Amino acid sequence: MTQGTGFVLLDPVGEVQAVVSREVSANLPTADGKAVGLLYNGHYAAIFFWEAFQRGIEERKSFSNVICRVKGKGGSVGVSKEALEEIATRSDMVVVGVGA
């Protein structure tokens, strides 16, 4: 933060603390051999992040299958009932991504 003559200038860049590891839910003691579903809202602000995230998940050899569905063009577009049913029945766990 810098103070000048009559106004304050704030630095908009935050400092993020890295998460070293998190435990898997007690309902799913391990992710090894499980099918993971990825559901993303398609918001343009997170396209590059989501593509890199999806590649990282797909490259991880411990998952039996990766099912990815993009639900629309932004947060206001709903996902179809068919896509929800498919991802729910074919996945052991689901990661939902919401772009800004």
Backbone as CSV, one residue per row, in Angstrom:
resi,resn,N_x,N_y,N_z,CA_x,CA_y,CA_z,C_x,C_y,C_z
1,MET,0.848,-1.178,0.000,0.000,0.000,0.000,0.891,1.238,0.000
2,THR,0.546,2.201,-0.836,1.308,3.437,-0.946,0.393,4.618,-0.668
3,GLN,0.825,5.501,0.202,0.041,6.702,0.468,0.703,7.882,-0.207
4,GLY,-0.129,8.641,-0.887,0.368,9.824,-1.565,-0.382,11.051,-1.079
5,THR,-0.603,11.957,-1.963,-1.297,13.190,-1.594,-2.806,13.016,-1.754
6,GLY,-3.474,12.622,-0.691,-4.929,12.576,-0.688,-5.587,11.273,-1.124
7,PHE,-4.835,10.297,-1.599,-5.474,9.029,-1.944,-4.547,7.864,-1.623
8,VAL,-5.142,6.690,-1.540,-4.397,5.477,-1.208,-4.422,4.553,-2.422
9,LEU,-3.281,4.053,-2.810,-3.169,3.130,-3.927,-2.939,1.723,-3.363
10,LEU,-3.835,0.807,-3.690,-3.727,-0.564,-3.204,-3.186,-1.463,-4.307
11,ASP,-2.370,-2.393,-3.933,-1.828,-3.371,-4.875,-2.864,-4.488,-5.041
12,PRO,-3.416,-4.714,-6.236,-4.468,-5.717,-6.428,-3.966,-7.161,-6.503
13,VAL,-2.662,-7.352,-6.442,-2.102,-8.694,-6.552,-2.067,-9.332,-5.172
14,GLY,-2.770,-10.437,-5.030,-2.810,-11.127,-3.751,-1.684,-12.128,-3.616
15,GLU,-1.458,-12.566,-2.411,-0.478,-13.608,-2.155,-1.234,-14.867,-1.769
16,VAL,-1.033,-15.919,-2.526,-1.753,-17.166,-2.309,-0.850,-18.153,-1.594
17,GLN,-1.394,-18.761,-0.561,-0.646,-19.796,0.146,-0.939,-21.133,-0.527
18,ALA,0.099,-21.847,-0.892,-0.069,-23.131,-1.564,-0.604,-24.180,-0.592
19,VAL,-1.498,-25.011,-1.089,-2.010,-26.120,-0.303,-1.141,-27.328,-0.626
20,VAL,-0.454,-27.830,0.359,0.462,-28.945,0.136,-0.305,-30.213,-0.196
21,SER,-1.285,-30.556,0.608,-2.101,-31.729,0.321,-3.398,-31.650,1.101
22,ARG,-4.377,-32.354,0.600,-5.660,-32.469,1.289,-6.039,-33.932,1.301
23,GLU,-6.761,-34.311,2.321,-7.198,-35.691,2.406,-8.453,-35.887,1.574
24,VAL,-8.593,-37.092,1.043,-9.787,-37.452,0.300,-10.915,-37.647,1.307
25,SER,-12.125,-37.356,0.902,-13.292,-37.515,1.765,-13.330,-38.906,2.387
26,ALA,-13.806,-38.978,3.614,-13.928,-40.276,4.296,-14.882,-41.202,3.544
27,ASN,-15.783,-40.622,2.759,-16.707,-41.434,1.967,-16.005,-42.099,0.784
28,LEU,-14.864,-41.591,0.399,-14.089,-42.132,-0.709,-12.634,-42.197,-0.235
29,PRO,-12.252,-43.280,0.445,-10.936,-43.324,1.090,-9.747,-43.205,0.133
30,THR,-9.933,-43.533,-1.137,-8.856,-43.372,-2.114,-9.450,-43.041,-3.477
31,ALA,-8.692,-42.308,-4.269,-9.123,-41.991,-5.630,-8.557,-42.986,-6.636
32,ASP,-7.660,-43.838,-6.186,-7.033,-44.803,-7.085,-8.070,-45.754,-7.673
33,GLY,-8.022,-45.926,-8.987,-8.930,-46.842,-9.665,-10.341,-46.327,-9.834
34,LYS,-10.593,-45.090,-9.455,-11.939,-44.521,-9.536,-12.108,-43.727,-10.826
35,ALA,-13.361,-43.613,-11.252,-13.704,-42.776,-12.403,-14.031,-41.385,-11.892
36,VAL,-13.450,-40.390,-12.519,-13.677,-39.006,-12.098,-14.451,-38.278,-13.193
37,GLY,-15.476,-37.552,-12.772,-16.248,-36.729,-13.690,-15.847,-35.280,-13.524
38,LEU,-15.730,-34.578,-14.624,-15.382,-33.161,-14.611,-16.525,-32.392,-15.255
39,LEU,-17.070,-31.439,-14.541,-18.175,-30.634,-15.046,-17.784,-29.165,-14.915
40,TYR,-17.755,-28.472,-16.037,-17.263,-27.091,-16.092,-18.308,-26.225,-16.785
41,ASN,-18.496,-25.006,-16.319,-19.544,-24.155,-16.882,-19.156,-23.441,-18.172
42,GLY,-17.940,-23.585,-18.652,-17.547,-23.024,-19.943,-17.268,-21.533,-19.943
43,HIS,-17.139,-20.905,-18.793,-16.879,-19.466,-18.741,-15.509,-19.154,-19.353
44,TYR,-15.478,-18.136,-20.211,-14.254,-17.804,-20.943,-13.081,-17.454,-20.046
45,ALA,-13.346,-16.925,-18.846,-12.265,-16.479,-17.969,-11.428,-17.629,-17.417
46,ALA,-11.956,-18.839,-17.475,-11.239,-19.977,-16.894,-10.908,-21.066,-17.904
47,ILE,-11.065,-20.788,-19.181,-10.843,-21.817,-20.213,-9.430,-22.386,-20.134
48,PHE,-8.412,-21.538,-20.077,-7.035,-22.030,-20.072,-6.730,-22.817,-18.802
49,PHE,-7.230,-22.324,-17.673,-7.042,-23.072,-16.428,-7.710,-24.440,-16.520
50,TRP,-8.971,-24.460,-16.974,-9.708,-25.728,-16.991,-9.063,-26.731,-17.944
51,GLU,-8.588,-26.288,-19.098,-7.919,-27.199,-20.031,-6.666,-27.800,-19.393
52,ALA,-5.875,-26.992,-18.702,-4.669,-27.486,-18.024,-5.049,-28.424,-16.881
53,PHE,-6.096,-28.088,-16.142,-6.568,-28.942,-15.053,-7.018,-30.295,-15.597
54,GLN,-7.790,-30.268,-16.664,-8.278,-31.512,-17.270,-7.117,-32.377,-17.761
55,ARG,-6.131,-31.762,-18.420,-4.951,-32.522,-18.875,-4.237,-33.166,-17.702
56,GLY,-4.076,-32.423,-16.615,-3.417,-32.968,-15.426,-4.164,-34.159,-14.856
57,ILE,-5.495,-34.074,-14.821,-6.306,-35.192,-14.333,-6.164,-36.389,-15.271
58,GLU,-6.231,-36.146,-16.581,-6.150,-37.242,-17.560,-4.779,-37.917,-17.550
59,GLU,-3.722,-37.160,-17.267,-2.373,-37.726,-17.242,-2.099,-38.529,-15.984
60,ARG,-2.906,-38.320,-14.981,-2.740,-39.061,-13.739,-3.191,-40.498,-13.965
61,LYS,-2.315,-41.420,-13.771,-2.577,-42.810,-14.135,-3.443,-43.568,-13.130
62,SER,-3.728,-42.980,-11.984,-4.462,-43.723,-10.965,-5.969,-43.751,-11.199
63,PHE,-6.507,-42.893,-12.077,-7.944,-42.904,-12.354,-8.273,-43.949,-13.415
64,SER,-9.404,-44.621,-13.256,-9.811,-45.615,-14.248,-10.427,-44.969,-15.475
65,ASN,-11.019,-43.794,-15.304,-11.681,-43.124,-16.412,-11.881,-41.653,-16.053
66,VAL,-11.881,-40.790,-17.080,-12.154,-39.363,-16.885,-13.275,-38.985,-17.846
67,ILE,-14.370,-38.483,-17.304,-15.510,-38.054,-18.101,-15.624,-36.551,-17.944
68,CYS,-15.524,-35.810,-19.041,-15.580,-34.351,-18.969,-16.766,-33.837,-19.763
69,ARG,-17.506,-32.925,-19.157,-18.626,-32.276,-19.815,-18.547,-30.776,-19.542
70,VAL,-18.710,-29.995,-20.600,-18.808,-28.547,-20.463,-20.286,-28.231,-20.554
71,LYS,-20.811,-27.564,-19.542,-22.257,-27.417,-19.467,-22.839,-26.238,-20.222
72,GLY,-22.049,-25.413,-20.800,-22.621,-24.300,-21.550,-21.634,-23.181,-21.740
73,LYS,-22.147,-22.029,-22.015,-21.322,-20.848,-22.254,-21.482,-19.871,-21.107
74,GLY,-20.886,-20.192,-19.984,-20.951,-19.305,-18.840,-21.838,-19.846,-17.733
75,GLY,-21.825,-19.153,-16.613,-22.509,-19.621,-15.421,-24.016,-19.617,-15.477
76,SER,-24.620,-18.841,-16.375,-26.077,-18.740,-16.382,-26.747,-19.834,-17.193
77,VAL,-25.981,-20.610,-17.928,-26.543,-21.684,-18.744,-26.517,-22.974,-17.949
78,GLY,-27.667,-23.599,-17.809,-27.756,-24.832,-17.031,-27.225,-26.034,-17.787
79,VAL,-26.945,-27.076,-17.046,-26.490,-28.328,-17.635,-27.713,-29.188,-17.920
80,SER,-27.651,-29.953,-18.998,-28.801,-30.786,-19.345,-28.971,-31.924,-18.346
81,LYS,-30.198,-32.372,-18.197,-30.502,-33.473,-17.290,-29.759,-34.735,-17.723
82,GLU,-29.664,-34.944,-19.022,-28.966,-36.120,-19.558,-27.491,-36.108,-19.188
83,ALA,-26.849,-34.937,-19.309,-25.424,-34.826,-18.968,-25.211,-35.068,-17.476
84,LEU,-26.106,-34.548,-16.639,-25.996,-34.776,-15.196,-26.157,-36.250,-14.853
85,GLU,-27.140,-36.895,-15.474,-27.364,-38.319,-15.220,-26.159,-39.146,-15.669
86,GLU,-25.603,-38.807,-16.840,-24.441,-39.542,-17.348,-23.255,-39.413,-16.410
87,ILE,-22.956,-38.204,-16.012,-21.775,-38.001,-15.162,-21.994,-38.608,-13.775
88,ALA,-23.240,-38.600,-13.293,-23.537,-39.181,-11.979,-23.438,-40.702,-12.006
89,THR,-23.871,-41.322,-13.081,-23.864,-42.788,-13.135,-22.506,-43.359,-13.539
90,ARG,-21.704,-42.595,-14.266,-20.417,-43.115,-14.754,-19.221,-42.691,-13.913
91,SER,-19.447,-41.878,-12.878,-18.332,-41.347,-12.070,-18.449,-41.786,-10.605
92,ASP,-17.289,-42.002,-10.010,-17.228,-42.251,-8.576,-17.139,-40.946,-7.798
93,MET,-16.619,-39.924,-8.455,-16.511,-38.592,-7.846,-16.572,-37.570,-8.969
94,VAL,-16.992,-36.359,-8.630,-17.157,-35.307,-9.636,-16.501,-34.022,-9.135
95,VAL,-15.763,-33.372,-10.026,-15.190,-32.050,-9.745,-15.978,-31.053,-10.588
96,VAL,-16.542,-30.040,-9.932,-17.329,-29.032,-10.614,-16.523,-27.745,-10.668
97,GLY,-16.349,-27.211,-11.868,-15.578,-25.988,-12.047,-16.480,-24.845,-12.460
98,VAL,-16.340,-23.714,-11.778,-17.136,-22.534,-12.086,-16.165,-21.409,-12.409
99,GLY,-16.160,-20.983,-13.665,-15.315,-19.867,-14.071,-15.928,-18.557,-13.603
100,ALA,-15.095,-17.553,-13.426,-15.503,-16.260,-12.904,-16.799,-15.823,-13.498
